[in-house]
Every structure is written in structure tokens, then in C-alpha cells.
Amino acid sequence: MSAPSSIFAAARYILEASDLEAKVSLSLEAAEAWRQGQLTTEPSIDAMPARPGRPAKPELIDPREMPKRSSGGVAGRVAMLHAVAHIELNAIDLAWDMVGRFGNCFDNQEFIDDWVRIGAEEASHFSMIRERLQQLNADYGDLPAHDGLWEAAESTADDVAARLAIVPLVLEARGLDVSPQMAARFRKFGDEESARRLDVIYTEEVGHVAAGMRWFKEICAKRGQESVSTYHALVAARFRGGLKPPFNEVARAQAGLLPAFYQGL
């Protein structure tokens, strides 16, 4: 297949990739090509895929059937890192789906700029965690995983406001809540290397939530909607279950996600 000439075709190409190394390298190459002005914004004639390409493993099971993670030993740390790797792999596809599906929703290229950058960062995150799994004599795919993250993409495929509300402002914001405690657990187990990699992800995820907040407010303003009440309505309609405290109010505030948005949900 010839190299894509537009950012939208590149986004589709990345989503369709089922090989893990290819998905990562294509993400990084597309982001660099976009920064260099080598990709156009010519609309793609092909719709974005309903589901991304995936390797044969891991087996995807119902979230309620996910095994309990043990703690302390190598097996417990591998299980936690595997869960993070699965999140980051989905995050690659979620970022590029944002580009390909919703990149024409705004009147400038800054929206694409943000999500192309985020797609590249998510690819780097996945690579960091997969490399750490391999250092622990494991790999992504060794354990089962669930499909909840992509289900969120499917339920918001029709509306950029819904996608922004649920993916960066619910799911990624939840990452800000739990990441510091997870890193602390690794340090408690004496695994500074894993903790350091989680710290890198945590710092960059603040920027991802900030981008979600910026563009959610932008689309609300464009539609003449008040952002807090619109967020509440979208979360109630599109996200199963309420938001779970405790909230990392400091990191959320750094991202512009203030308590008025999430308190009471």
C-alpha cells in the first residue's frame, strides 16, 4: 500500500494496522510527517473503521470476568503493566480516530495538531510499557483484557462533543486519579523503573485531558451550549455508571477540568 498523502488517510491506515510494531511506527511517522507539512487535509473518501486492527492476542473478555490482580510479586506487577499497556494501545487508536473522524469539525488545524501529537505520545507510552513487560519476561497479549475503552468509542462515534466528554474528560481523567497511587505501589515493591515510566505517562496525560477540555469548550461555544450542563447531560447519556471518587483535583485543575464538571456525577 502506498504511503497516505492526507492526515485523514494516515489516521485510517494507523487504525487498520493489526501489527503492534506497525501501529506504533506508523503513528510516530504520521505525526512527524504532519509536523513537517507533508500531509494534506484532503478529505478521505473512506470512512473510519468501526473497529481498529488488533493482534490475535490478548483475548478480550467481559470486564466482570477479568481475573483479580495479585500484588507484590512479579506476576502482580506484570498484570498491572499489562492493563496499562492495553489502555495505551486503545489510546493510540482513540487519538487517531479523533483525527480521522472529527478533524474537520473545527475551522482551523489546531484540533488536528493536538490529537496528532497525542497519538504519537500514546504510541510512545505503549512502547515504554511493552518494553518494561518484556524486561520482566512477559509481553502484551499474555493476559486477557476487556473491550470497554473501544466500546466508549463506538458509543460516541456520532458526535465530537460526546467523544470529548467521555474519552479525555472521563476515561483519561480517571487515569489522572489512579496513576499516582499505581506508581507508588510499584515503588513500594522496589520497582522504580516501572514507576518512572508511569510518571512519564501521568505527566503527559495531564496535557491530553487539557486538550479534551479545550476542545469540548470550543465545540460547546460553537453550538451555543453551556459547557458544564452539556457535559453532565452527555456523561449521563453516554457513560454507564457514575464517576468514581477519589478525584485527583490538583491534576484535574491543571488540565482545566474543574470540580463543577465532575462533582455529583
C-alpha positions as CSV (number, residue, x, y, z in Angstrom):
1,M,0.0,0.0,0.0
2,S,1.3,3.5,-0.9
3,A,2.0,6.0,1.8
4,P,-1.0,8.1,2.7
5,S,-0.9,11.7,1.4
6,S,-3.5,13.2,3.8
7,I,-3.7,13.1,7.6
8,F,-7.2,11.5,7.4
9,A,-5.9,8.7,5.3
10,A,-3.0,8.3,7.7
11,A,-5.4,8.0,10.6
12,R,-7.3,5.3,8.9
13,Y,-4.1,3.5,8.0
14,I,-3.0,3.5,11.6
15,L,-6.3,2.3,13.0
16,E,-6.4,-0.6,10.5
17,A,-2.9,-1.8,11.4
18,S,-3.1,-5.0,13.4
19,D,0.6,-5.5,14.0
20,L,1.7,-3.7,17.2
21,E,5.1,-2.5,15.9
22,A,3.5,-1.2,12.7
23,K,0.8,0.7,14.6
24,V,3.4,2.4,16.8
25,S,5.8,3.2,14.0
26,L,3.0,4.5,11.7
27,S,1.8,6.7,14.5
28,L,5.2,8.3,15.0
29,E,5.9,8.6,11.3
30,A,2.5,10.2,10.6
31,A,3.0,12.7,13.4
32,E,6.4,13.7,12.1
33,A,5.1,14.0,8.5
34,W,2.3,16.2,9.8
35,R,4.7,18.4,11.7
36,Q,6.8,18.7,8.5
37,G,3.8,19.8,6.4
38,Q,4.0,16.6,4.3
39,L,0.3,15.6,4.8
40,T,-2.7,17.4,3.5
41,T,-6.2,17.9,5.0
42,E,-7.8,16.5,1.8
43,P,-10.9,14.6,3.0
44,S,-10.6,10.9,2.9
45,I,-13.0,9.0,0.6
46,D,-13.1,6.1,3.0
47,A,-14.9,6.2,6.4
48,M,-13.0,5.5,9.5
49,P,-13.2,1.8,10.5
50,A,-15.8,0.8,13.1
51,R,-13.1,-1.2,15.0
52,P,-9.3,-0.9,14.9
53,G,-6.9,-3.6,13.8
54,R,-5.7,-5.8,16.7
55,P,-3.3,-8.8,17.0
56,A,-4.7,-12.2,17.8
57,K,-3.9,-11.7,21.5
58,P,-5.0,-10.7,24.1
59,E,-8.3,-12.4,24.4
60,L,-11.0,-9.9,25.1
61,I,-13.4,-10.9,27.8
62,D,-16.2,-9.2,29.7
63,P,-14.9,-6.7,32.3
64,R,-16.7,-8.7,35.1
65,E,-14.7,-11.8,34.2
66,M,-11.3,-10.1,34.4
67,P,-9.1,-12.0,36.9
68,K,-8.2,-10.3,40.2
69,R,-4.7,-8.9,40.0
70,S,-2.3,-10.2,42.6
71,S,0.1,-7.8,44.2
72,G,3.7,-7.6,45.2
73,G,5.4,-10.2,43.1
74,V,6.5,-10.2,39.5
75,A,3.1,-11.7,38.4
76,G,1.2,-8.9,40.1
77,R,3.4,-6.2,38.6
78,V,3.1,-7.8,35.1
79,A,-0.7,-7.8,35.5
80,M,-0.8,-4.1,36.3
81,L,1.6,-3.2,33.5
82,H,-0.4,-5.4,31.0
83,A,-3.5,-3.4,31.9
84,V,-1.7,-0.1,31.4
85,A,-0.4,-1.4,28.0
86,H,-3.9,-2.3,26.9
87,I,-5.1,1.2,27.9
88,E,-2.3,2.8,25.9
89,L,-2.9,0.7,22.8
90,N,-6.5,1.7,22.8
91,A,-5.4,5.3,23.4
92,I,-3.4,5.2,20.2
93,D,-6.5,4.3,18.2
94,L,-8.7,6.7,20.1
95,A,-6.4,9.6,19.3
96,W,-6.2,8.8,15.6
97,D,-9.9,8.1,15.4
98,M,-10.4,11.6,16.8
99,V,-8.3,13.0,14.0
100,G,-9.9,10.9,11.2
101,R,-13.5,11.1,12.3
102,F,-13.7,14.6,13.7
103,G,-10.7,16.5,12.3
104,N,-13.0,18.7,10.1
105,C,-15.3,19.7,12.9
106,F,-13.3,22.9,13.6
107,D,-12.3,25.8,11.4
108,N,-8.6,25.5,12.0
109,Q,-5.9,22.8,12.1
110,E,-5.1,23.2,15.8
111,F,-7.6,20.4,16.7
112,I,-5.7,18.1,14.4
113,D,-2.4,19.3,15.8
114,D,-3.4,18.4,19.3
115,W,-4.7,14.9,18.6
116,V,-1.8,14.0,16.2
117,R,0.6,14.9,19.0
118,I,-1.5,12.9,21.5
119,G,-1.5,9.9,19.1
120,A,2.3,10.0,18.9
121,E,2.6,10.3,22.7
122,E,0.2,7.3,23.2
123,A,2.3,5.3,20.8
124,S,5.4,6.1,22.9
125,H,3.6,5.2,26.1
126,F,2.6,1.8,24.7
127,S,6.1,1.1,23.6
128,M,7.5,2.1,27.0
129,I,5.2,-0.2,28.9
130,R,5.6,-3.1,26.5
131,E,9.3,-2.8,26.7
132,R,9.1,-3.0,30.5
133,L,6.8,-6.1,30.2
134,Q,9.5,-7.7,28.1
135,Q,12.2,-6.9,30.6
136,L,10.0,-8.8,33.1
137,N,9.9,-11.8,30.7
138,A,6.3,-11.1,29.7
139,D,4.6,-9.3,26.7
140,Y,1.4,-7.6,25.8
141,G,-1.1,-10.3,24.9
142,D,0.0,-12.8,27.6
143,L,-3.1,-11.9,29.7
144,P,-6.8,-11.3,28.9
145,A,-8.1,-7.8,28.6
146,H,-11.5,-6.2,28.1
147,D,-13.0,-4.0,25.4
148,G,-14.6,-1.3,27.5
149,L,-12.4,1.5,26.0
150,W,-13.3,0.8,22.4
151,E,-17.0,0.4,23.4
152,A,-16.8,4.1,24.6
153,A,-15.5,5.0,21.1
154,E,-18.4,3.1,19.5
155,S,-21.0,4.9,21.7
156,T,-19.6,8.3,20.8
157,A,-18.8,7.8,17.1
158,D,-21.6,10.2,16.0
159,D,-20.7,13.3,17.9
160,V,-17.4,15.1,18.7
161,A,-18.8,16.6,21.9
162,A,-19.8,13.2,23.2
163,R,-16.4,11.7,22.3
164,L,-14.5,14.6,24.0
165,A,-16.7,14.3,27.1
166,I,-16.3,10.6,27.5
167,V,-12.8,9.7,26.3
168,P,-10.5,12.5,27.5
169,L,-12.8,14.0,30.2
170,V,-14.0,10.8,31.8
171,L,-11.6,7.9,30.9
172,E,-8.3,9.8,30.7
173,A,-9.2,11.9,33.7
174,R,-9.7,8.7,35.6
175,G,-6.1,7.9,34.7
176,L,-5.0,11.1,36.5
177,D,-6.9,9.9,39.6
178,V,-5.3,6.4,39.8
179,S,-1.8,6.8,38.2
180,P,0.0,8.3,41.3
181,Q,-1.2,5.5,43.5
182,M,-0.2,2.9,41.0
183,A,3.3,4.4,40.7
184,A,3.5,4.5,44.5
185,R,2.7,0.7,44.6
186,F,5.5,-0.1,42.2
187,R,7.9,1.9,44.3
188,K,6.7,0.0,47.4
189,F,7.6,-3.2,45.6
190,G,11.0,-1.8,44.8
191,D,10.2,-1.4,41.0
192,E,11.5,2.1,40.4
193,E,11.9,1.5,36.7
194,S,8.2,0.8,36.2
195,A,7.2,3.7,38.4
196,R,9.4,6.1,36.4
197,R,7.6,5.1,33.2
198,L,4.2,5.6,34.8
199,D,5.3,9.0,35.9
200,V,6.1,10.0,32.3
201,I,2.7,8.8,31.2
202,Y,1.0,10.7,34.0
203,T,2.7,14.0,33.2
204,E,1.7,13.8,29.5
205,E,-1.8,12.6,30.3
206,V,-2.5,16.0,32.0
207,G,-1.9,17.6,28.6
208,H,-4.3,15.1,27.0
209,V,-7.1,15.9,29.4
210,A,-6.3,19.6,28.9
211,A,-6.7,19.2,25.1
212,G,-10.0,17.5,25.7
213,M,-11.2,20.3,27.9
214,R,-10.2,23.0,25.5
215,W,-11.9,21.4,22.5
216,F,-15.0,20.4,24.5
217,K,-15.5,24.1,25.5
218,E,-14.8,25.1,21.9
219,I,-17.5,22.9,20.4
220,C,-20.0,23.9,23.1
221,A,-19.4,27.6,22.3
222,K,-19.7,26.9,18.6
223,R,-23.1,25.2,19.3
224,G,-24.2,27.9,21.7
225,Q,-24.3,25.4,24.6
226,E,-23.2,25.9,28.2
227,S,-20.3,23.5,28.8
228,V,-20.9,22.2,32.4
229,S,-24.6,21.3,31.8
230,T,-23.8,19.8,28.4
231,Y,-21.0,17.7,29.9
232,H,-23.4,16.4,32.6
233,A,-26.0,15.5,30.0
234,L,-23.5,13.7,27.8
235,V,-22.0,11.7,30.7
236,A,-25.5,10.7,31.9
237,A,-26.5,9.6,28.4
238,R,-23.3,8.0,27.1
239,F,-21.3,6.7,30.1
240,R,-22.5,3.6,32.0
241,G,-22.1,4.1,35.8
242,G,-21.2,7.2,37.7
243,L,-17.8,8.8,38.1
244,K,-15.8,7.2,40.9
245,P,-14.0,9.2,43.6
246,P,-11.5,10.0,44.9
247,F,-10.6,12.6,42.3
248,N,-7.1,14.0,41.8
249,E,-8.3,17.5,42.0
250,V,-4.9,19.1,41.6
251,A,-4.1,17.3,38.3
252,R,-7.7,17.8,37.0
253,A,-7.4,21.5,37.7
254,Q,-4.1,21.7,35.9
255,A,-5.9,20.3,32.9
256,G,-8.8,22.8,33.3
257,L,-11.2,20.1,34.4
258,L,-12.8,21.9,37.4
259,P,-15.0,20.3,40.1
260,A,-18.2,21.8,38.7
261,F,-17.8,19.3,35.8
262,Y,-17.4,16.1,37.8
263,Q,-18.7,16.6,41.3
264,G,-22.1,14.9,41.8
265,L,-21.7,12.6,38.8
